[in-house]
Amino acid sequence: MSQEKPTKEIQCESCGNTFLGEAVVSMLGSPPREWWPWECPTCEEKHKLEVERGHQEYLVQARPEERKLMAAAEWGCPMV
């Protein structure tokens, strides 16, 4: 019961290059819905890395504040 996924040439919204995109098809509801990628695989990977880098930077910046709050709670001090 495998079904071929529709493919077509798509222009990447980030870099403008064209690539062969494959749709994700939802058979729930009527008519079936298709979702097409908006970025080429290269730009999609760059985007994921940027998001992960931003997340890691946030964690590094949040750690000192989190440690300060944890130490205050451990010693029973009011939150500063």
C-alpha positions in Angstrom: 0.0 0.0 0.0 2.9 2.3 -0.6 2.0 5.5 -2.4 4.4 7.6 -4.5 5.1 11.0 -3.1 4.6 13.8 -5.6 7.7 15.7 -6.6 8.3 18.8 -8.6 10.8 21.5 -9.3 10.7 24.2 -6.6 12.6 27.5 -6.2 14.3 27.9 -2.8 12.9 30.9 -1.0 16.3 31.5 0.7 18.9 31.2 -2.1 16.7 31.2 -5.3 18.1 27.9 -6.6 15.8 25.3 -8.0 15.6 21.8 -6.5 13.5 18.7 -6.8 11.1 18.9 -3.8 9.0 16.1 -2.4 5.6 16.8 -0.9 4.3 15.5 2.5 0.7 14.4 1.8 -1.9 14.2 4.6 -4.7 11.8 3.7 -6.8 13.1 6.7 -9.8 15.1 5.5 -11.0 15.7 2.1 -9.3 16.6 -0.2 -5.9 15.3 0.8 -3.4 18.1 1.6 0.1 18.6 0.3 3.0 20.4 2.1 5.9 21.4 -0.1 9.4 22.3 1.2 10.3 26.0 0.8 14.1 25.6 1.2 16.6 23.5 -0.7 18.3 20.8 1.4 21.5 23.0 1.7 19.6 26.0 3.0 17.5 23.8 5.2 20.6 22.4 6.9 22.1 25.9 7.3 18.8 27.0 8.9 18.8 24.1 11.3 22.5 24.8 12.3 21.7 28.5 12.9 18.7 27.6 15.1 20.8 25.1 17.1 23.7 27.6 17.4 21.2 30.2 18.7 19.8 27.7 21.2 23.3 26.8 22.4 24.1 30.5 22.8 21.0 31.0 24.8 21.8 28.1 27.1 25.4 29.4 27.7 24.0 32.9 28.6 21.2 31.4 30.8 23.5 29.1 32.9 25.1 31.8 35.2 21.7 33.3 36.0 20.3 29.8 36.6 23.2 28.9 38.9 22.6 32.1 40.8 18.9 31.3 41.3 19.7 27.7 42.2 22.3 28.8 44.8 19.9 31.3 46.3 17.1 28.7 46.6 19.5 26.1 48.1 20.6 28.6 50.8 17.1 29.8 51.4 17.8 33.3 50.3 15.2 35.4 48.6 15.4 35.4 44.8 17.6 38.2 43.7 
